[in-house]
Amino acid sequence: MNIAEIARQAGVSSAAVSRYFNQGYISEEKREAIRKVVEETGYRPSLQAQTLRTRKTKMIGVIVPQIAFNSIGRIVEGILSVLNERGYQMLLAVTQNNPGKELEYLKTFDEKQVDGVLFSATILTGEHKNTLKNMKVPVVIIGQEMPGFPCVSHDDYHALYDLTRLFLEKGRKKLGYISAIHQDKAAGKARYQGFADCVRDWGMGELADNYVIADFSIESGRKKAEELLKKCPDLDGILCATDEMAVGAIQYLREQKIPVPEQIQVSGHGDSALAGAASPPLTTVHYSYEKSGETAVNMLLEILKDGDTLMREVKLGYSIVDKL
C-alpha cells in the first residue's frame, strides 16, 4: 500500500491523502472516505519517509523532575491527550530533580532533532537560560516563569496568600510553614512569599520567620514538622508547600499525641489523592495540572505550525479545597 493506492480506493487525490496524514485541511467527506480505507487496510505511513520529506519527526521531547509526583502525572496526561489527537509521539525524560540532568536532556533532545520540547522545570539557573537560548528547536516551560521564553505556570503566590488568610480568618493565629527550597521559584520562593506577605499584612510579621525547608517527600515533611515545632512549640496551624509534606507533618503530630486538627490544623498544596485520603482530609490548593499540560503543548504546536516567535506567558488560576 502507498498513498496513491489509498487515494484510488478512497476516490480522492493523492494530495488529499497527504493532507490527511499531515493534519492539513480536507472536507469531512474526503476525510471519512480516507479514514475508512486506512482502517480497513491497516495502512501506516512511513515515519522515516515523512521525516525525510518534511524534516519533522512528529516527536516531542518532555522533561520532568519526577514521574511519581501527582502533579507531574497529571501534566503528562494533559500533554498526551493533545499529542495523541494530533498524531505526535512523546519521548519522556525523568531527571530525578537533578538540574544537571535537565541541562543534559535539553542538549540531547536538541541533538536528536525532536520537533520541540516541553520542559517541566525545577531550578532555573543562568546555565539553563543560556542552553535554552541556544536551542535549535522551540521549548515551552511548564510550572515556572522565565522572562523571554514561552511558559505556562500557576499562581503559586496568591494561592498560598489566600490559604494563609483562610487559616487566619478561622482563628489560627500561631502559624508555621514547611517550605520547598527557595531556588525553586514557584513551589519554593513564591509559595513562601505568599505566606510571609499575608501574615505581615495581618500585622503578624514575626510569623514570617516560622518556617523550615523540606524536600518533596512524606518523610521529609515528618522530620521538618519536628524541627518546626522545636523552633516554634506553640503553633496552632502548619501550612505546607505540598500535600506530601503535609501528610508527613500529620504523621509526626500523631506520633507526639498532638490532636489534628483540634490543636494544630495542617494544610497541603496540590490537591493530590493523598489530600483526600489523609485523616482528616487536607485543606489544600487545586491546580488544573492537566490544563497546564494541554496549554503548553498547544502553545508548542502553534509555534511549530506558524513559526510564531511571540514569547507568550500563561498563568493559570487555582481554587482552595477548604476542609477547615
C-alpha positions in Angstrom: 0.0 0.0 0.0 1.1 3.5 -0.7 -0.6 7.0 -0.8 -1.6 6.6 -4.5 -3.4 3.3 -3.7 -5.1 4.8 -0.7 -6.3 7.7 -2.9 -7.6 5.3 -5.6 -9.6 3.2 -3.1 -11.0 6.3 -1.4 -11.8 8.1 -4.6 -9.8 11.1 -3.8 -6.5 12.7 -4.9 -3.1 11.7 -3.6 -2.8 15.3 -2.4 -5.9 14.9 -0.2 -4.4 11.7 1.3 -1.1 13.6 2.0 -3.1 16.4 3.7 -5.0 13.8 5.8 -1.8 12.3 7.2 -0.2 15.7 7.8 -3.3 17.3 9.6 -4.0 19.6 6.6 -7.4 20.8 5.6 -9.7 18.5 3.7 -13.5 18.2 3.6 -15.2 15.9 6.2 -16.5 13.8 3.3 -13.0 13.1 2.0 -11.5 12.7 5.5 -14.1 10.0 6.3 -13.5 8.2 3.0 -9.7 8.1 3.6 -10.2 7.1 7.3 -12.3 4.1 6.2 -9.7 2.8 3.7 -6.9 3.3 6.2 -8.8 1.4 8.9 -9.7 -1.4 6.5 -6.2 -1.8 5.1 -4.3 -1.1 8.3 -2.0 1.3 6.4 0.5 3.3 8.4 2.7 6.0 6.7 6.4 5.5 7.0 7.8 7.7 9.7 11.2 7.7 8.2 9.8 8.8 4.8 7.8 11.6 6.4 10.8 12.8 8.4 13.0 13.0 5.2 10.3 14.7 3.2 9.0 17.2 5.8 12.1 17.4 8.2 9.6 16.8 11.0 10.0 13.8 13.3 6.5 14.1 14.9 8.3 13.6 18.2 8.0 15.9 21.2 10.6 15.7 24.0 9.2 16.0 27.5 11.4 16.6 30.5 10.0 16.2 34.0 11.7 16.1 37.5 9.8 13.0 38.9 7.2 10.8 37.3 5.8 9.7 40.7 4.6 13.2 41.6 0.9 13.6 41.3 1.2 17.0 39.7 3.7 15.7 37.0 1.5 12.7 36.2 -1.5 15.0 35.6 0.6 17.3 33.5 1.8 14.4 31.3 -1.8 13.2 30.9 -2.7 16.6 29.6 0.2 16.6 27.2 -0.6 13.1 25.9 -4.3 14.0 25.4 -3.2 16.5 22.8 -0.3 14.7 21.3 -2.3 11.5 20.7 -5.0 13.5 19.0 -2.6 15.4 16.8 -0.6 12.3 15.7 2.6 13.1 17.7 4.7 10.8 19.9 6.3 11.6 23.2 9.8 11.0 24.4 9.9 11.2 28.2 13.0 12.1 30.2 12.9 12.0 34.0 15.7 14.0 35.8 15.1 12.9 39.4 15.2 16.6 40.5 18.8 16.9 39.1 19.3 20.3 37.4 22.4 18.9 35.7 20.3 16.2 34.1 17.8 18.8 32.9 20.6 20.5 31.0 21.8 17.2 29.7 18.4 16.2 28.4 17.8 19.6 26.8 21.0 19.2 24.8 20.2 15.6 23.9 16.8 16.4 22.6 18.3 19.3 20.6 20.8 17.0 19.0 18.3 14.2 18.4 16.1 16.6 16.5 12.8 16.2 18.1 10.4 18.8 16.8 10.1 20.6 20.1 10.5 20.3 23.9 8.2 20.6 26.9 10.2 21.3 30.0 8.8 20.9 33.5 11.5 22.9 35.3 12.5 23.0 38.9 15.5 25.3 39.4 16.3 27.6 36.5 19.9 28.8 36.6 21.9 31.1 34.3 23.2 27.9 32.5 19.6 26.9 31.9 18.9 30.2 30.3 22.0 30.0 28.1 21.1 26.5 27.0 17.5 27.4 26.2 18.6 30.5 24.2 20.9 28.3 22.0 18.3 25.5 21.4 17.6 24.9 17.7 14.1 23.6 18.5 11.4 25.5 20.3 10.9 24.9 24.1 7.9 25.7 26.3 8.5 25.8 30.0 5.8 24.3 32.4 5.5 25.2 36.0 8.0 28.1 36.2 8.2 31.6 34.8 11.2 32.7 32.8 11.1 36.1 31.0 11.9 35.8 27.4 10.6 32.2 26.9 7.2 30.8 26.4 5.9 29.3 29.6 2.8 28.1 31.4 2.7 28.5 35.2 0.4 28.6 38.2 -0.3 31.5 40.5 1.6 30.0 43.4 2.0 33.2 45.3 -1.7 34.2 45.6 -2.7 30.5 46.2 -0.6 30.4 49.4 -1.5 34.0 50.3 -5.2 33.1 50.2 -4.7 29.8 52.0 -2.8 31.6 54.8 -5.6 34.2 55.0 -8.2 31.3 55.4 -6.2 30.0 58.4 -6.2 33.4 60.0 -9.9 34.0 59.3 -10.6 30.7 61.0 -8.8 31.8 64.2 -5.5 30.1 63.7 -3.0 32.9 64.7 0.2 31.0 65.5 1.2 29.7 62.1 4.2 27.9 60.8 5.2 27.0 57.3 7.1 24.0 55.8 8.6 25.3 52.5 10.2 23.8 49.5 13.7 25.1 48.6 13.6 28.7 47.6 15.7 28.1 44.5 12.5 26.6 43.1 10.9 29.9 42.2 7.4 28.5 42.1 6.8 25.8 44.7 9.6 27.3 46.9 10.0 31.0 46.8 6.6 32.2 45.5 4.6 30.0 47.9 6.7 31.0 50.9 6.4 34.7 49.9 2.6 34.4 49.8 2.7 33.0 53.3 5.1 35.7 54.6 3.3 38.6 52.9 -0.1 37.5 54.2 0.9 37.3 57.9 2.7 40.7 57.5 -0.5 42.2 56.1 -2.3 40.9 59.1 0.1 42.7 61.4 1.8 39.4 62.4 5.1 39.8 60.6 7.0 37.8 63.3 5.3 34.6 61.9 7.2 35.0 58.6 10.2 33.5 60.4 8.3 30.4 61.5 9.4 28.2 58.6 11.7 25.3 57.7 12.8 23.9 54.3 11.9 20.4 53.3 12.1 18.3 50.1 9.0 16.9 48.4 8.6 13.7 50.4 6.4 12.5 53.2 9.4 11.5 55.2 10.9 15.0 54.9 7.6 16.5 55.9 7.6 14.4 59.1 11.2 15.3 60.0 10.7 19.0 59.3 7.5 19.2 61.3 9.6 18.0 64.3 12.2 20.7 63.5 9.5 23.4 63.1 7.8 22.5 66.4 11.1 22.6 68.3 11.7 26.1 66.8 8.0 27.2 67.4 6.4 25.0 70.1 3.1 26.9 70.4 1.8 26.6 66.8 -1.9 26.1 66.1 -1.5 25.8 62.3 1.1 24.4 59.9 0.9 25.2 56.2 2.9 23.0 53.8 4.2 23.6 50.3 3.0 20.2 49.1 0.4 17.5 50.1 3.3 15.1 50.7 4.9 17.3 53.3 1.5 17.8 55.0 0.9 14.0 55.3 4.4 13.7 56.8 3.7 16.5 59.3 0.4 14.8 60.3 2.3 11.6 60.9 4.7 13.4 63.3 1.9 15.1 65.1 0.1 11.8 65.6 3.3 10.2 67.0 3.5 13.0 69.5 -0.2 12.6 70.5 -1.0 16.1 69.2 -4.6 16.2 68.1 -5.2 17.2 64.4 -7.0 19.4 63.7 -8.1 20.3 67.2 -4.7 21.5 68.5 -2.9 22.0 65.2 -4.5 22.4 61.8 -2.4 21.2 58.8 -2.8 22.1 55.1 -1.2 20.9 52.0 -0.8 22.1 48.4 -1.6 20.4 45.1 -4.9 18.5 45.7 -3.4 15.1 45.2 -5.0 11.8 46.0 -3.1 12.0 49.3 -5.1 15.1 50.3 -8.4 13.2 50.2 -7.1 10.0 51.8 -5.4 11.8 54.7 -7.2 11.7 58.1 -8.6 14.2 58.5 -8.8 15.2 54.8 -6.4 18.1 54.0 -7.3 21.6 53.2 -5.3 22.1 50.0 -4.9 24.1 46.8 -6.2 22.7 43.5 -4.4 23.5 40.3 -5.5 22.4 36.8 -2.3 20.5 36.1 -3.9 18.6 33.1 -4.9 22.0 31.7 -1.3 23.3 32.1 0.0 20.3 30.0 -2.7 20.9 27.4 -2.0 24.6 27.2 1.8 24.1 26.9 1.6 21.5 24.2 -0.9 23.5 22.2 1.4 26.5 22.5 4.4 24.5 21.3 2.4 23.0 18.3 1.3 26.5 17.4 4.9 27.7 17.3 5.8 24.6 15.2 3.0 25.3 12.8 3.3 29.1 12.4 6.9 29.8 13.4 5.4 32.2 15.9 8.2 33.7 17.9 6.0 35.8 20.2 7.0 34.9 23.8 3.7 34.1 25.5 3.4 33.6 29.2 0.3 32.0 30.5 -0.6 31.9 34.3 -3.4 29.6 35.3 -5.6 30.1 38.3 -6.4 27.9 41.4 -9.1 27.1 43.9 -8.9 26.3 47.6 -10.3 23.0 48.8 -11.5 24.0 52.2 -11.6 21.3 54.9 -11.2 23.6 57.9 
